Amino acid sequence: MPTSIIEAYFPVLLQVLLAATIAGALIALGVLLGKRVKNKVKDTPYECGITPTGSAKERFSVKFYLVAMLFILFDIEAIFLYPWAVVYRELKLFAFFEMLLFIVLVLAGFFYIWKKGVLNWAIEESEQGKTR
């Protein structure tokens, strides 16, 4: 059993230093030994093996950002479920109703955006003429 803070954290510090050393050495070896070939094909962006079309300055749909925020919302909800599960037996019924309220509020937001059509990515023909 470690008797001081230094003894307790020494293995962690050693692992971090070892990982940083290996990462730095691999990057340095790649820079020193790697070939430097520049041409038009290597300078073009790579999009899953498909030749890019259009400009990189095109606007994203607002739905993209709304789905991204929804993803973050459910990640945060999942993070809150872990500590709740740890202390559930100590808090008993109080913890159950608190988490039930939390999940109901999150699901209310989810059903609201579902009803607004944020998750519907299909473009109807009547809407397509309006947006262009």
N, C-alpha and C positions, 0 to 999 in steps of 0.2 A: 504494500500500500504506500503510495507516495506521501511524503511528509511535508513537502512544500509545493508552492504553486509552480515553481520552475520544474520540479520533477514530474508534476502532473501534466504539464503542457509541453514538455520536451519532445515526446513522440509526435505530437501534432505539428510542432514547429519544424521538426526534422523532416516530416513528410511534405510540408509546404515548401521548404527549401529544396528538397529533392525534386519535387514536381516542377518548380520554377526553373531549376538548373537544367533539367531534361528538356523542358519546353524551349528555353532560350538556346540550348545547344542545337536542337533540331531546326529552329528558325535560322540560326547563324549558319549551319551547314547548308541549308537550302539556298541562302543568299550567296554564300561563297562558292558552292559547287554547282549551282543550277545554271542552266543555259539561259541566255538573254536574247531571245528571238522576238523581234517586233515585226508584225505585219498587220495588214488590214483585218484578216480573219481573227487574229488573236485579240485585236482591240475592240471587236464588236461585242455587245452584251450577249450573254448566253441565256436563252429562255427555253429550257427543257428540250434542247435539240431542234427547236423550230427557229427559223430565221425571223428576227423581230420585225414587226410591222408597225407603222405609225410613229408618232413622236413620244418621247418619254415625258413630255409636258402635258399629256392628256389628263383630264380631270377624272377622278374616281367618283363613282356614284355614292351618294350619301348613305345608301344601304350598306355599303362596304364598312363604313365607320360605325354604323349602328350595330351591325353584326359583331364587329370587333369589340365594341363596348359590352355587348351581351356576353361574349366569351369571357371577358375580364370579370363581369359580374358573377358568372357561375364559378369561375376560379376562386373568387373571394368567398363565395358561399361555401365551397368545398373546404377552404382553409378554416373557416369558422366551425365546420362540423367536427374537425379533429379534437380541438380542446374541449368542445362540448361533450364528445363521447368519453373523454378521459374523466371528467368530473361528474358525469351523469348520475352515477350511483350515490354520490355524496349529496347532490342537490335534489334528487328524486323528482317529484311531480313539478316543482318549480322550473327545473331545467327543461322538462318536456314541454311545458306550455310556452316558455320563452323561445325555444327552438321552433315550435309549431308556429308561433307568431312571426318569427323571422322568415321561415319558409313560405308562409302565406303571403307576406309582403313581397318577397322575391318572385313568387309565382304570379302575383297580381301584375307586376311589371312585365313579366314574360307574356302573359295573356294579352296585355295591352298592346305590346309591340306585335304580337301575332295577329291581333285583330286589325291593326293598322296596316298590315301587309309587308312589314319589314323583312320577313323571312321568305317572301314570295319573290324569287328571282326571275320568274318567267315574265317576259314582256309581252303583253297582249298587243294585237295589231292596232287597236284603237289608240292605245297609249303611245305606240311607236311613232305614229304620225305627229303627235303633239310634242314629243321631246326633240324632234329633229327639225 
